[in-house]
C-alpha cells in the first residue's frame, strides 16, 4: 500500500473498537490460553513495559519495524519483538516509555513519531510483564540505529506482507514451559514470530482490516 493512501485511513482507525482477547486468542499457544484463564493481575504484581508498533514509508510503501533481540540467558532471548522496554519511574506515562525505548533501541527520536492509538495490554506469564502497545506513525523515511547491546537485527516488514494470510503458520518450538509444542505463528522474513508479539500483531492486523474494509 502507498504510504499516502495509508494516511487517509488513519482517522478511521482511531475510533475502531479493539478486538482484544478475540484477536489475541487467534495466535495464542494453548498453554498461554490456559494460563490466562482466571488471571488476577493484582496478585501477579507484574512489571510494566511499553512497545511501539511503528509504521513509516520506505520507497513510498507502508512498512512496520520489528527487532530481533540479542541472544542472552533469558526467556525472550533472540525473539522477534517491537521496539520497547521497561517503564521507568521518570517516564510521564507508558506512551513516553514506548517513545523513549524506541529511541534507545532503534534510534528513532520521539519527535519523529505521532502516537495514534493505544492497543490492548498484553500479560506475558514467563517474564511477568504487562506490556502496553502503542501504534505510531512516522511520515518520513527512517534510518535505524540499533542498540547493539539489545538488538541483533532490524526487520522492515511491508504492510502488504503483514496483511497476507499466507504468513500465518503452525510452528513446532521448544518454549520456556514445554518442548516440541505446536504454536500458531507468523513466518516473517524466515523468522518465526510467536507468543506475545504474535498476539499483539494479531490485534493490529484485525484493527487494520476492520478499518480498510470500512472504507472499501
N, C-alpha and C positions, 0 to 999 in steps of 0.2 A: 504494500500500500504506500502511495506517495505520502510524504510527511504532511504536506499542506492539506491534503484530503483528511488525514487523521485529525488534524487540529480542529476541523469543522465538527467532529464528533464529540469533542471534549465537553462542551456544555451539556450535552445529553447524557454523558457518562456520569456526571456528578450526582444527579438525583437517583440513580439506579439503586434499588434496594439490594443489599448484599445477600447473596445466597448462603453465606456462612457454612454451617455444618453440611448442608446438602452438597455443596461443592467440595468441601474438604474430604468427605467420605468417598468420593469418586476415586481419589488417589491415596487413600489411607490403607496401610498394611492391616491385615486382620487383627494382629496383636495390638496395633495402635487403637483400633476401634474399641477393643475390649478395655484397654487402659483408660480411655476417655469416658467410659460409662460411669456415671455417678461420681465424676471427678469433683472434688472440693478444693478449689484453688487456694482458698484461705488456709486450709490445712497444709497444703504443699508449700506455701510461702515461696513462690518462685522468684528467681532473679528476673530482671526486666531487660529486654533488648528491643531494638527497633531496626527495621531494614527499609531500604529504598528500592522500589520497583521502578526503575528509571528508563523512560522512553526518550529517544533522541533521533535526529536524522543522520543517516550515513548514505552518501551518494543519492540523496533525495528520498530514500526509503526509510520507513519506521523500523527502528531496532530497539531491543531490550538488552541491557547489560546484566550479565551474571559473572560470578567469580568462581575460580577453582581454589579452594582453600589449600594451604600447605599441609603436607603430611606431618602429623605430630602425635603424641601419645594422648589421644582423647577421642570421644565418641563421634566427633564431627570431622575427623582427620580426612583430608583430601576430598571432601564432599563439595558438590556444587551448591552455591548459595547466592543470595542477594548481597550487595554491599550493605554493611550494617554492623551493629555490635551492641555492647552492653551500655545501658543507661548509666550516666554519671550524675551525681547529685548537683553538679554545676550546670547541668542541662535544664533549660527552662521548662521543657516538656519532651515527650517522646518524639515528636516531629523534629525537634532540634537534635536529638540523639541520632536519628536516621540521617539527617543532613551532615552532622559532624563526622559520623563514622564513614559515610560515603566519601567525604573529602579525605579522610585519613587513609582509607583503604584503596581508593582508585583515583584520587587526585582531582575530583570534580568539586569546585568551590560551591558553597551553598547558594551564592547569588546567581549561579547559572541554572538553578533548579526551581521550577514552580511546582509546589506541592498541590496536588489536585484533590486527593481523596484519601482518607484513612480506610484500611480494609480490616477484616475481622482478625482479632488477635489469635495467635496460634500457640498452644501449650506444647512443649517438647519434653516428654517424660524423661528420656535418658539423661538430659543435662539440666532438667528442672528450670527451663527458661520459658517465660511468657513473651512471645515476640509480637511486636506491633508493626504491621506492614503499612507503608505509605506508597501511594502512586505519585510519581513525579515526572515532569516533562522538562527537557531542555530543548530550546528552539534553535540551538546551534550545534553544528557538528562538534564532537568531543574528542579530545585526546586523553587517554587514560594513562595514569602513572601509578601502577600498583605498588603497594607497600610490600616489599619482598619478605618481610617478616611474617606476613599473614596470607598473602595472595600469590599463588603459583602461576595463575594464568587468568586472562580475561576472555569471556565468551560474548561475542556480539551477535545476538540472535535476531534475525529478521522476523518481523511480525507475521509475515505470510507463512513462515515455517512454524512459528509458535501456534498459530491457529489451525494448522493442518493436523487432522486426527491421526494421520499415519505415524506421528512421533509417539503416540501412546502405546506402550508395550507392557508385557508382563516380564519381569526380570527375576532371576534366582540369585539371591545375595546372602552373604553372611552378615548379620547385624549384631548390635550390642546385646540382643536378647535371644538370638537363635541363629543356627547355621543352616544354610541351604533352604531359605524360605522364599516363597514366591510373593512378589510385591508388585503393585501397579507402579509404573514409572514413565518418565519421558525419556526418549532417546534424542538427545540434543547434541549434535556435532560429535557423535560417538561417545558422549558422556551419559551415564545412567543417572538421571535425576529422580530421586525418590524421597519418601518421608516428608518432613515438614515443608521443604522447599517445593516439592511437587504438589502438596496440598494447597499451599498459598498460590502457586501458579494456576491451579485448577479454578480457584475462585476468580482470579484475574481473567482467565480465559472466558469464564461464564459471563462476567460483567461486560467484557468487550463484545461478546457475541450478542448479548441482550441489546446492547447499545447499537451495534451495527444493524441488527435485524429490525430494530425500531425505526431506523431511518431508511430502510430499503423499500 
